[in-house]
Amino acid sequence: LPEARGAPLVLLYLLGLRALAQVSHRQLLSSPPAADGPRDFSAARAREYLDNITAIGPRTVGSPENEVLAVNYLLEQIRGIERESTDAHKISVDIQRPTGSFSIDFLGGFTSYYANITNVVVKLEPRNGAEHAVLSNCHFDSVPNTPGASDDAVSCAVMLEILNTLSKSSESLQHAVIFLFNGAEENILQASHGFITQHEWAKSIRAFINLEAAGVGGKELVFQTGPENPWLVQAYVVAAKHPFASVVAQEIFQSGIIPADTDFRIYRDFGNVPGIDLAFIENGYIYHTEYDTSDRILTDSIQRAGDNILAVLKYLATSEKLAKSFEYRHGNVVFFDILGLFVLAYPARVGTIMNYITAAVAFFYLSKKVLQPKPRAINNLKKLLTAFGITLASWVCTLVAVLMVAMFVSIIGRALSWYTHFYVSVSLYGTAAAAMLILVHMLAKKFFYKNVNEQYLGDVFFDASLMIWSIALAVMTRMGLCSAFICTLWVAFPLLTKLMIHKEFSQKGATIKFIMMYMLGMFVPYLYMLYLSWTVFEMFTPVMGRSGSEIPPDMVLAGFIVIFTMILSSYFINFIYLVKSTKTTLVTLTTVFVVTLILVCSGIFFPYSSDAANPKPKRVFLQHTSRRFHDLDGNVVKSDSGIWINGFDYNGISHITPHVPEINDTIRTSCEEQAPFCGLPWILPVHFMFRFRMSRVAGLHRRKPAAVAISNTSRILRAKRLLMVRPRLCPAGPSHMSLYARPRAGSALSRWSLGDGMPVASLGGDYFVFYSRGLQAAPWHFWVELTAPENHSDGIVSLAIAAHYFFGEDQKSPQLYALLERLPNWTFSSGWSCTYDLFVF
C-alpha cells in the first residue's frame, strides 16, 4: 500500500472523528434541542435570580453579603413563590445556623470547626405531608473576591426556579423535595455537614442531587453517583432530557487526582445517603476568579440544567423506590452517555460478566491462531510475543521521550505555554508521541523484520494490540473498575472487524477497500475515545493552572497526550508495516515538533490571557502577614511582617517579577523549622502543593490581632512517668482562623474536643484545624489533651493561630493595595491581611 494512500487516509479519518466528537460536545450538549410548546422550566426567570444573587458581590462566609443580603434575597423569593403556590402543596421554610466540627482527609487532611453558619432550607411536600424526601443541594456562598456565578449561584437560581415550577403544579408529589441553599460550602463543606448531622428534616432524606461547578456554564456532567444504588442512575437515564454522564469521570474524581471535593462526600460519609453529583465543567480557566460573572453563563446552559434537574427531581419524588432506597443498595453501575444523546447504564456485575466473556473470546481467538498449524505453534507464539513486546517497548520509549521534552520545557521556564493555546500542546507533545511511535516501529520493520511479508506483519501486530487490550480488560475488571467498559469496546469491535475482513488481511497489497472497511469497523471505539478525550482535556487543562507550584503541568498534560496517542494508535500500528514507507509522515511530524519546540523555547506562546471575551488568567494569592513568636513564658521573641506571595501554578511568580522587579530584592523568609507548617498562615493544609516565598515590606502595623485566652483549669495527671495535659483555649478573631499544633519531642496529642475526639494529623505530621463562623457566633472554646515526658522544660506543644481577614475594612492594607494595582492585567489576584501567633505550652 503506497504511503500516499495509507497514512493520509488514517490521519483524515482521525481528524474527521475528532471533528464529529467536537460537534457533539458543542452542539448536542451545549444547546438543548427546542421543545414543542412552552417549557416547564423558565431559564429567563432563573437568569433573573442569578443576576440578583451575583449583584450582591462576593459572598464570603461571615460577611454581611453572605449572612444577611444573600439570605434575605433567598427568603424574599421563596416567600413570593410560596404565596403563588397551589393548594396541592405545602411549603415550609427554616433558617438553620448550626455549630459543629468534623475531620476530613481532603487535601493534606484536617479538622473543620464551624459556628453559627447559615442554611436556608425549604421543604415542598404534599398537603398531607410526606414521610420520605429527596434533597436538592446548592451553595450560595463564594470564595473571597469572586462573584461566584457558576460556583454556585447559578445552581441556586436553577433550584429557585424548580421550586417555583413544582409549587405551581396542580398535581401533588408522592414524596417531599427539600431544597437546601447552603451558606458555607466553600469553607470545605461545612454547611452540608451542619444540615445532614443536625437538622430534623435530614432524617427523612433518602436520596439527593448535588449541584456544583468546576467550570463556568456549558453542560453539567454527572461525575459521581451512589454509593451503589444503581436505581439512582436509572432515574437519571430515564428522566434527564439532555444527558451527559460518565463513570470514567467518577473514578477519576474519586481517585483524588483532581484537588477538589463536593458536598456529595458529606451526604455519603456522614448521612449515609446515596445521590447524584453534577457539575458544570466548561471553561474552568475562570472558575473561582473575578471573571465568574453571570453574563458568561449562557441561557441555554441554564435551560439545559433546569430541564435535567427538574425532570430527575420529579421522577425521584414520584418513585416508589425512594421510600425503600436501602433495599436497592446492590452494587455499582456502569454508565456513560453516547454523544449526549442517551445514556447506557447497566449493573457493574453484568459488566463484569460481559468483560470476562469478551476477554475470553479474544484469548480463544488468539490461541486458535497461534496453535494453527500445530507444528508452527511455538514459532507463532514467539512471533506474537515479539510483536507484543515491540509494541510495549514503543509505548515506553514514546512516554519517556515525550516526558523528557516536557521536563526540558519546564526546566527552561516555558511551562504552560499551551495554557491559552491548547493546539500548542498537540503540536508539541502529540507530534512527538506520534513520531516516536512510528520511528520505533519503522526501525523494527527495517532491521528486525527485514524481508518478512508485510501482510503477515500487519496481521501479527493487529493481534498484538488485541492481546494488549484483552489483558488490560481482564486486569481492570479484576480491579473492579467500571471504566473497563472502554477496554471492552477496544476488544469487541476490532475483533469483529478482523473476523469480517479476514480475507483482506491476507491479501497481498492491501487496497483502499480494505482501509475503508477496517476504519468503518473501528468507528465506534475511535469515536467514543475521541469524545471522551475531549471531555478529559476540557476538565484537566484548566486544572493545571490551579494545581500548585510543585506539580509540573507539562509532565501531566504530556502524559495524558501520550496515553491517548497510544490508545488511538494501537490498531493503526499495523499500518506502519503495511505501507511501503512512512518517511514522509515521520519527517512531517518531526518538522512540526521541532518548529513548535523552537517557538515554545523562544517564549512566543505566553501562557496567560487578559482577553475580555475569553480570559485565561494567572492566579496569584497575596497575604499581608504579621507574625509573632512567643516563648514558654509568653514573651515575644520574634516578630515580623511581609507580603506572602503564592502563584497558584508551576510558574510561581516568575512572570510577575518583571512587572514588580523589587520583589526580587526583598528579604525572603525561610521555613521556621520549629513552628508547625513552617510558621506560615496557611488557610488550608496545602503546603505540599507550593514552593513558598515571603517578601518583607515595611510599614504594616499589626491590626486586630487574634487573641488567645488560656484557662487556668488545665488538667495534669501523672501516670508511668507521663503527664497528661489539657490546656483550654479560647481564640478570638475574624470569621476565618486556622489553628496549627505540633507536639514537642516525646509528646503526643491524644484527644481533643473537636470532631470525634480523635486528632487527625495532616500531611507532614502537624495538626490543622480550620475555623469559620457566621455572624454573632459564640466564643470558640476547645481543649487539647497531650501525653508528655515528666521532664518537659522546653514545652510540650507548639500551638499557632492564624487570623484571616477576607472582607471588610481590615481586608487589605495600603501596601497590599499598592502591590495589587501593579500586577499585570492577565493575573487574577486575591489578597487579604492575616496575622500569625505562635505559643509554646
N, C-alpha and C positions, 0 to 999 in steps of 0.2 A: 504494500500500500504506500504510494508516494506520500511524502510528508505534507505536500500541498493539499492533499485530500484528507489527511488524518488529524494532525494536531489542531489546525484552524477550526475544523468542524467540532472537535471536542471543546475548544475554547468558546466558540459561538454557542454551543449547547449549554455550557455552564453559565455564560453571560445571560442567555435567554431565561434560564431558570431563575437566576438571581433577580432579573427584572420582574418576573412574574411574582416572586416572593415579596419584592418591594412593593409592587402594586397591591398585593394582598394586604400588606400592613397599612399602606397609606389610604387606600380607598375602602376596602371591605371592612376595615376595623375602625378607622378614624371617623368615617361618615356613615351613620346608620341609615339604612335604606328608608325611603319615605313610606309611611304607613297610610292606609286608607282611612279617611275620616280624621276627626280630632284625636289628639293624643291624650291619655290619662295624665301623664306627667308633663308639666309645663316648664321647659328649660328657661323661658323668659322670666318666669316668676322666680325660679331658682337663682338665675343670674342676679336679679334684684337683691335677693338675700345675700348673695356672695359679695356684691359691691358694697352693701351696707356694713357687712362684718369687717371687710378689709379696710373700709374707710376709717375705722376706729384706730388703725395703726397697729404696730407691734403689740402683741398680747402676751407679755411675759408673766408667768405665774407670780402672784403677789402684787402686780401693778394694778392701779385703778382701771386701766383699759381692759384687763382680763377679768378682774374680780367684780367690777361694777358695770362698766359700759357694755361689754360683750354679754354679760349675764342679763342685764336689763333689756338689751335688744332681743335676745332669745325669748325671754319671758313675754315681752310685748307681742312678738309674732305668734308665740304659742297660744296666748290668751285670745288673740284675734282669730286663730284657727279654731279654737275651742268654741267661740261664740257662733261660728258658722257651721259647726259640725251637725250631722243629722242625729235623730233620736236613736238610731241603731247602735250608737257608740257611746262610751263613757271615757272621758279624758281626765286623767289625774296628773298633777304636776308636783314635783318635790325638788327642793333645793337641798342638796346634801353637802355638808362640809366635814369630811372625815379627817381623822388623825390616825396615823399608824406607821408601821415600818416593816420591811421585808428585805431579805438578801437575794441577790440575783448574780448569776455567773456571766452576765453580759459584759463585754469589753474586758477589763482586767479582773472583774469580779469585785463587788462592793455591796454595802448595805445602804438602803434608802430609807429616809425618815421624812414624813410629811405631816404638816399640821394645818388644819383648817383650810384645806384647798377646796375647790368648788366643783360640784357636779350639778348639772341641770338634767333632771330625769322626768320623762313623760311616758305615761302608760296609756295606750289606746286599747280598749277591751270591749267586748260585748256589754250591752246594758246590764245584763245579769252577772257580769264578772266572768273571769276565766281562771282556771287552776294553773295552766301552763302558759309559757310565754317564749317568744323569740326576741332576741336582743339585736338592735342595730346600734353600732357604736361609731362615733366620730370624736374629734377633739377640736375645741375652738381656740386653745392657746397656741402660741407660735414661739419659735426661738427668738432671742433678742435681735432687734434691729432689722427684722423682716416682716412684711405684711402677711405672710403665710397663706396666700390664696389657695394653692393646691394642697399644702400641708398645714391645716386640713380644713380650711374654711369652706372650700367647695363641697366637701363631703357633708358638712353640717348644713349647707344650703340645700343640697340634694335631700337630706333627711327631713328638713323642714317642709319641703315641697311634697315628699312622700307622705308625711304626716297629714298635710293639707288634703292630698288626694284621697287617702284612705278614709279620713274623717268625713268627707262629703259623700261617700258611697252610701247607698240606701241598704246595702247588704252588710250584715254584721259578720265579723270574723269568728272562727271557731276558737282561736287562741288569742291571747293578748300579744301586742307588739310593744316592746319597751324601747324607747329612743333615749340613748344616753349621750348627751352632749357633755363630754368630759373636759375639765378645765386644766388638766395637768398631765398631758401625755409626753410633752417634750422634756419634762423632768423625769424621764426614764420611767414612764408607765405608772405613775403614782396614782392618778385619779381612778383608773380602772381597777387597781388593787383596792382602793378605798371602797369602791362600789361593790365589787364581787364578794368581798370579805365582810362587809358591814351593812349594806343596805338590805332592808327586809324584802324588797322585790326580787333580789338576786336569787332567792331560793326557788323561785318559780321558773327560772330560765332553763330551757332545755337545749337551745342552740343559739348561735349568734352569727352576725355578719359584721365584720370589722372593715371600715372604710379608711384607707390610708393613701399615702403618696410617697413615691421615690423619684418622682419627676413632676413636670408641670403639664397637666392636661393630657390630651391624647386618649389612649384606650386604657381601660383598667384591667389589670391582669389578675386572675385568680392564681395566687402563688403559694397558698397554704390551705389545707383542709384538714378536717379531723380533729384530734387523732382518731383513726379508724372511722367508724360511722359512714360507710360508703353511700348511704341513703342521702346524705347531705350533698355529695357531688351529683347524685342522680337528680336531686331537686334543682340544682343549677343547670344541669344538662336539659331538663325538661322545660324549665321556666325562662332562662335567660334568652333574650331576643338577639343579642349581639355577642356571642360567647368568645372569650379569649382566656384560655386556661392551660396550664402545663404542670404536670407532675415533675418535670425536669427543673422548673423554677423552684418548686417546693424543696426538692432535695438539694439544690444549690444553696438556697437561702438557709435551710436548716443545718447545713454543714458549717455555717459561720464564716464563709468566705467573704460575704458582704457585711461590713461593720454596721449593722442596723438591726433593730428589733421593733416589734409592734405589740399592741395590747393583746393580740392573739395569744402570746405567751402567758400573760396574766390569767386570762379566762381559762386557758388549758391547764396551767400548773396549779393555780390557786382556787379555781372554781370547778375544775374537772368537767368543763362544759365543751362540747365539740363546736366547731364553727368553720366559717369560710373567711379567708383573708384576701381582700382585694386592694390593689394599689395602682395609681397612675404611674407609668414608667417613662413616658416620653419626655425628652429634653431635661434630663437630670442635671444638666450643666448649671441651671439657675435655681435648683432646689435648695432651700434654706438660704437664699440670698435676697437682697433688696429687689431683685427683678421678678420675684414670685408674686406678680400682681394679677388682679382679676382679669384684666384685658388680654392677658396671654393665654387664657383658658377659653378654647373655642366653645361656642354654644352647642355644636354637635357633640363635643365630648361630654358636656353636662347632660344633654338629652340621652346620649347613649348610656351613661352611668345610671341615670334615673330610670330609664326603661328596664335595664337589667335588674337593679336592686329592688325596685318596686315589684317586679314580676316574681322575683325569688322570695321576697318577704311575704307576698300574698300567698304564694304556694306553700310556704312553711306554716303560715298562720292558719291555713285550712287543711293541713296534713294530719292524718291520723297517726303518723309515725312520730310526730313531735312529742306527743304525750307519753310515748313509750320509747323515747330515743335510746335509752340504755339497753333495750332489748335488741337493738340493731347494731350494737357495737361489735362487729365481727370482721376484723381485718381491714387492711388498707385497700386503696383503689388506684388503678392506673387510669389517668385521664389526660387528654390532650385535644386541642382543637385542630380542625382541618381548615387552614387558611381563613379562620374567623367565621366560617360558615356554620359549623356544628361541632359538637364535642363528642369524641369517643371515650367511653368510660366503662370499665369492667373491673371486677374484684381482682385484687393482686394475686389471689390463689389461682384464679383462672389464667391470669397472665403467666404465672409460674409454670403451669402445665403446658401452655402454648409455647413458651420459650424453650422448655426442655424438649418438647416434641420437635420443634423446628431445628434445634441444635442436633438432636439425634438423627433426623433425616439428612442433615448436611454431612454429619460424620459418616453415616451409612453410604451416602453418595461418594464421598472422598475415599473411603476404604474400598468400595467396589472398584473405583478407578485404579487404585493402587494395586489391587490384587489381580487385575486382569491385564495381560495374561499372567498366570501364576508363576511361570518361570522368571518373569521380569519383575516380580513383586518387590523384591529388595531394592532393585535398581530404581523402580518407580518411586518407592518411599524415599530413597536418598535424594532423588531429584525434587520431590515435593518439599522435603525438609530444607533442602538447599535454597529453593525459591522462597520458602518461608523465612529462612534466616537472612537472606539478602534483603527482603522487604523490611524486616525489623531493623536490620542494620542501616538501611536507607533512612528510616524514620529517626533512628538515634542520631545519625550523622546530621540530618536536617535540623533536629531540635538543638543539638549542640552548636552547630554553625550559626543558626539564627539567634540563639541566646547570646552567643559571643558578640554578634553585631549589636544586639540590644544593650549588652554590657558596655561596649565601647561607646555607643551613643550616650549612655548615662554618665560614663566617666568624664567625657569631654564637656559635659554640661548642656547637652542638647535633648534632655529628656522631655517628653510630652510635645514634641514637635508636631505630632498628629492630633493634638487635643482639639484644635479648631478645624483642622483639615484632615478628616479621617482617611481620605484617599491616600495620604502620605504613608500611613501605616501599611496599607495594602501594597503600595508601590515599593516600599522598603522591605518589609518583612514577608509579605506574600510572595513577591517575585523571588526573594532569596530562598524561601522554602521550596517553591516550585522548581527553581533552577537546581537546587541541591539534590532534590529527589531525582530529577531527570539525569543529572550528572552521574550519580551513583549507579543508576541502572544502565546508563549508556556505557559506562566503564565495564560493568559486569557483562553486558552484551558483547562488547568488543574484545575483552581479554579472557573472560571466564567461559562464555558461551560461544566462542568462535566456531563458525561452521555448523552451528546447531540450527535445526529447522525453525524458522520464525513462527510458523503456526503452532508448533509444539511448545515453544517458549511462551507464546501468548496464552495458550491453554493452561500450562502449569502455573503461571503467575496469577491467572484468574483463580485457580484452585487454592493457591497460597493465600490470597486475600480472603477467600471464602473460609478458609481454615482459621485465619486470624479472627474474623468476625464471629465465627462459631464458638471459638474459645472464649472470646470476650462476652458473648451471650451467656454461656454457661457460668462463667465466673461472676458476672453481675447479678445473674439470677440467684446464684448461691449466696451472694452477699445480701440478698433481699432488696435490691434496688429496683424500684418501679420503673426507673428510666431505662431499664434493659429492653423495653419495647423498641427502642431505636435500633438496637442490635438485631432484633427480630426482623425489622424492615430490611436491614442490610444483609441478612442471610436469606430470607424467603424470596424477595423479588429478584436478586441476582441469580439465585439457584433456578428459579422458574425460567428466567431469561436464558440461562445456559442450556437448560433442557429443551427449550423451544427452538433454539438456533444452534443446536449441537453440530449439525452438518456443516453450517457455515464456518464454525470454529476450525474444522479440519480441512477446509478448502484451501488450496494454495492461492495466495494472493487475495486477501480479504477485499470485499467490494464495498461500495457506498451503501448498497442494500444491507449488508451485514452491519455497518456502522449505525444506520438508521434504526434497524430492528433492535440492536443492542441498546442504543440510547432510549428507545421507547420503553424497553423493559426496565431500565433503570430510572425511569421518570419519577416514580413515586418516592423512593428513598432520597434521591437527589433534591427534588423539590422541597420535601419536608425538611431536610437538613439545612438547606439554604434559608428557608423560612425560620427555622429555629435559630440559626446562626445570626440572622438579622436581629431577633429578639435579644439574644445574649449580648451582642455588641451594643445594642441600644441601651441596655441596662448597665453594662460594665464599663463602657468607655467613660461616661461622666463620673463614675465612682472613683476612677483613677485620679481625679482632680481633688478628691477629699479623703484619701486613704492614708494620709500621713506622710512624713518625710523619710521613713525607714524602708518602705516597700518600693523598689524600683518599678515604676509603672510600665516602662518599656519592656522589661522582662516578662511581666504578667501578660501584657497585650500580645507580645511576640509569641508567648507560649500558646495563647488562645488561637492565634492565627495559624501557627504550625499544626496544632491539633486538628483544626478544621481543614487545613490543607491536606493532611494525611488522610482524614476521613474521606474527603471529596475525591482524592486521587486514587484511593485504594483499588477501585475497579477499573481505573484507566491506566494503571501501571503496565498492564499487559500490552497497551497500545505502543509503548516505548519499544517493545520487542517486535511488534507487528509492522511498524513503519520502517521505511528504509533508512531514514536519517532524522535525527532530532536536533541537528546542529543549528539550524536557523531559529528554532524555538528557544534553544538554550542561549544563543547569542542575544536574541531579543530580550529575554528575561534578565540576563546579566547586564545588558546595557541599561535597562530601566532601573535596575537595582543600583548600579554604580552612579548613575546620574542623580538619582534620588538621594543616595548617601552623601554625595558631594554637596548637594543643596542643603541637606539637613545639617551637615557639619559647618556650612557657611553661615547658618543661622537665619536663612531666608524665611523659614517657616516659624513664625513667632507663635508660641503656644496659646496665647490668650487673645480675647477679642472684646472690644467695647462696642461692637456693632449694636445699635439700638434695637434693631429688629431681631437679632439673634445673638445676644451676648454670651460669651463663654469666659467668665471672669476667673481670676486667681483669687483664692480665698486666703485672707490674712486675719489673724486674731492678735489683738494688741491689748495687754493688760497693764495698766499703770499701777504698779505694785509697791506697797510699803511693807517692809518686813521688820520684825523684832524677834530676837532670840533671847530667851531667859534661861538663867541657870537654876540650880536646885533651890536656891533661896528666893527666887522670883526676881532677881536683879537682871536688868537688860545688859547683856554682854556684847551685843552686836545689833546694829540697825542699819538699814539702807533703803533706798528706793530706786525705782527704774521702770522702764517700759519693757515688758516681756513680749517679744515678737515671735509668733509662730506662723510660718507658712504652712498651709494645710496640704501641700503636695510635696513631691520628691525634690522639687527645685528650691524648697525653703524660701529664702528671701533674696536669692542671688539676682533675680530680675528686678528687684526693687531697689537695691543699694545704688545702682547708677542714678536713680532719681532722688535718693536721700543719702548721699555719699558719707555724711558724718556718722551714719550707723556703723560703718567700718572702723571708725576711730574711737568709738565709745568703749567703756570698760566692760568686758564680758564677765559675767558671774558664773563661776564653776559650780558643780554639784556639791551641795553640803552633805558630805557623806554620813554624818551623824544624825541628820534630820530625815524623817520619813519623806519619801518622794522628792529627795534632793532639796528639800526646803523651798519648793516652788508651789504656788497656789493653783494646782490643777482643779478645774471644775468637775472633771470626771477622771477616773483612773486610766488615762490613755497615754501614759508616759512612755510606754513601749513603742508607740507609733511615731514619735517625734525626736528629732535632734533639736535640743532647745538652745536658745541663747537669750540672755537678758542684758539689755543695754541700760546702763545707768544714766539718768538725766538729773539735772539739779532743779531745785525749786518746788518739789512736790511736798506739801505739808500733809502730815497724817490727818485724815479726816474721818470722824466717826469710826474709830477702830472697834473691832469686835472685842467685847469684854468677856472674860471668863471668871465666873464666881465659883469658888470651891468650898463645899460644905466641910464642917469640922467633924462630921459623923462617919468618917472613913472607918471601915471595919478592918481590924488586923487580927488574924488568928495564927497561932504557931502550931505547926504540925510537922514532925520529922524534919526539923531544922529549916522548914519553908515558911514563908509568910504569905498570907492571903490578904490582899489589899483591895479595898473597894472605894476609890475616890468617887465622890458625887460631883457632877459638873453641871453648870448652867450657863452655856454660852449665849450671849445676846448680840444681835447684829441684824443685817438686812434679810431679805426674803430667801436668799440663796447663800448657803455656807457649806464648807467641806471640813470634815474632821479627819485627821490623819493620826494613826497611832503606830508606834514601833516599840515593842518591849525591849528593854536593855538586855545585855548579855546575861544569860542564866534565868531570865524572867520569861513568863509565858502568859498570854492573855487567855483566860479560861472561860469566862462568861461575861455577858453584858445585858443591859436592859433593852436591847434593840433586836428587831427581827424575832427569831425563835429562841433567842438567848444564847445561841452558839455563834461566836465570832467567825467570820469568813475572811480569810486573808486574800488580799489582792495579788495580782501577778508581781512577783518580786519579794513577797513576804510581809509587806506593810499592810495595815488595815485602813480601809477607806469608808467613810460614811458621808453620803450625800444628803443634805438637808434643804428643804424648801418649805415655805409657808404661804398661806394666803393672808388676808387682812385680819387684824385683831386676833392673832394666834396666841395661845398661852405660852409662857416661857418654856424653853426646851430643857427638861431635866432628864438626865440619864446617869447611869453609873457603869463602870467597867471593873471587872474583877481579875486580878492577876495573882499568880504564884511567883515567888521570888526567893532567892537565897537569903539567909538571915543577914549576911554581910552584903549590904547594898548601898555603900556610901556614895556611889556616883549616880544613884537613882534607879528606879525600877522601870519607868516607861517615859518615852517622849511623846507628848501629845501636841498637835498643832491644829489651829483653827484658821481657816481662810474665809474671809467675807467678801462676797462678790456683789457689786452694785450695778445691776443690769438696767436700771431705769431711774428716772428722777434726776434731781439736780446734782446728786453725787456721782452720777454715772461716768462723766468724763471731766478730766482736769483740763486746764488751759493748755498744758504741754501736750496732752493727748490729742486735743482738738487740732493743735497746730501741726502735729505729725500726720494726723489723718488727712488733713487738707492737702498735704504734699504728695500723697500716694497717687500713682497714675490712675487714669480713669478705667483701666482694664482690670482693676482689683475690686473685690468686694471685701471691705474691711469691717470687722466687728470689734468695737473697742469698749472697754469698761474699766473702772477702777476697782482695785481689790486690796485687801490687807492680809497679812500673814503673821500669826503669833505662835511661837514655839515655846512650850513649857516642859520642864522636866519634873517629875514627881518621884 
